[in-house]
Amino acid sequence: MNRRNFLKTSALGLAFAAAPISLSAAGTDTATRKAARSGRLNLSFEPYELKLRHAFNLARNQRTTTPGVQVQIEYDGLVGYGEASMPPYLGENVESVCKYLNSLDLAQFSDPFRLAEIHEYLDSVAPNDRAAKASVDIALHDLTGKIMGQPWYKIWGLSPEKAPNTSFTISYDADPKEMAAKIDETAPFKVVKIKMGLDHDKEITEAFRKRSDVPICVDANQGWTDKHKALDMCKWLADRNCLFVEQPMPKEMFEETAWLRERSPLPIIADEYLQRISDVRRAADAYDGINIKLMKSTGLYEAHKMANLARALGMKVMLGCMTETSCAVTAAAQLSPMVDWADLDGNLLIANDRFDGIKIVDGKVTIPDRPGIGVELIG
Ligand code: MG
């Protein structure tokens, strides 16, 4: 059975074999499948490299692909989909995610609704591996939502019409024609996120402003290392219809970021500084808001708690994603009605999406009317 047929077979919920199935024929030696038993959680996974539509220029590197791992959890004929996406700075990779997932024994759980207990178990197996844990969490939310026949935004009591516009991200290109093409591609969006922290921050902003007047947000990706220069940039950007600045300085420069926050006319948002819920309280001392991403938070279970905690601390909440398929992005979209800003464009940046899910309608996050995380396998 090739990989596509394997996934489609699973999507149809047909019976699994009673013994582990090797996926080596599909070229995925590290993929594995636990023996299927009725009433038990059965985990399977396979590596899936995401191909980028444009090379991505960040403050500290450039990349054209992102490693990923696709996950399924089967339970009584239903399949929940999940995904791990591993941008290099997170410190996870295909090998570490597969090693973590291989070490799990989810078949010990007979009730997928015991998310608290399962998350305790996931953390007990290894302290980090956040993207790997997120892949399990997303698949469990998909599964349990499907069992209830409801999407998660509804289970959480959220109003989908309150989902915000999403930003679309562009980065610098030395070729003016390429730069213009990137800017023109942002036309359907009501907010555009510009990656900064390189030597061309004003240049890219001015190039953008020549072709578009929509609000921008800025992600410096830790690229500004001088607090005075960072403050100058915040002031300069505030005059150019910028909404906020994300991670202006290296996460280690906490005191300098607190200094900047006191003086900046724009909100300062934590991204790389912050991973999980235990980081939120301290972030409030130097940042105005937090960027929650499922691959950092270990999935939806903790992301939902983080959004509530940040709100209770009076912080702004942004919802981001990695470069990932519509699986993880649509899962994140379930939370979008409770955030100030969404940056859910990761699926739009790749050329080989295998899921249908989140749609951007008139610039706005639109959550599919499907149970679970709201996705359908299409490839
Ligand atoms: Mg960021």
Residues whose N, C-alpha, C, O or C-beta is under 5 A from the ligand:
A	BS01	MG	D219 E246 D271
